[in-house]
Structures are given as C-alpha cells and as structure tokens.
Amino acid sequence: GNIIRSNAFADGDSGNSYLYELLSRANHSCAPTMSKRFEGNWHVATLRLLRPVTRHEFLTISYLSQDELERPASERRALLRNRFNFFCRCTRCVEEVDDAR
C-alpha cells in the first residue's frame, strides 16, 4: 500500500491511481523543471520542460497542485510530509526558510 500511496498518480475524477514505470520515479521540487500532463484516460503521461535547464540540473516534477505550490514553505513541507513521508529540501523551500530568518 505504501508503494502505491507514495508513487502513484491519482485521478481525482475517477478515484483511480496509476503507476508509471519512469514517471513514478521522478523527484519532487517546489520549483519543478517539468510539468506533467495525462492524456487518453491516463494511459499516456507527457512531460514538458517549464524553462531551460543547465547540463547537470535535475529534472523534477511537483507532487503538489498549483494551488498548494503557492502556499508558504512550512505548509508545503507539511503537506509533503503527510502525503509522501519526506521533508522537502528543494532549493525553493530552503531559500524561503533562509529568507524568513
């Protein structure tokens, strides 16, 4: 159950969850380099770059919705901890916390 909870993508309309061999391994960032889109009743997942990336930059997606990404770092981290059991240390979260100090 934890593998699906942590790695599947949920279709809010049908309630179904889907595992993708490669996409389900993508790492999260609150400043992702890629967006994801599901097509054909979720049978196809398409990734698109959101901006140019440097040669050694990680390719990441966001595990949060757009509305959730607009929340402060403390709230985003709490959501990620509760849903996926990890503490977000992405550049955006670290910078926001450092700026608040």
WOWORA-V474583 format. One record per run of one state. SS is the DSSP state (2 for helix, 1 for strand, 0 for the rest). FROM is the first residue (numbers start at 0). TO is the last residue. If there is no record, write none. Layout:
{{SS;FROM;TO} {SS;FROM;TO}}
//
This chain:
{{0;0;0} {2;1;6} {0;7;7} {1;8;9} {0;10;15} {1;16;17} {0;18;21} {2;22;24} {0;25;25} {1;26;27} {0;28;32} {1;33;38} {0;39;42} {1;43;48} {0;49;58} {1;59;60} {0;61;64} {2;65;68} {0;69;71} {2;72;83} {0;84;89} {2;90;99} {0;100;100}}
//
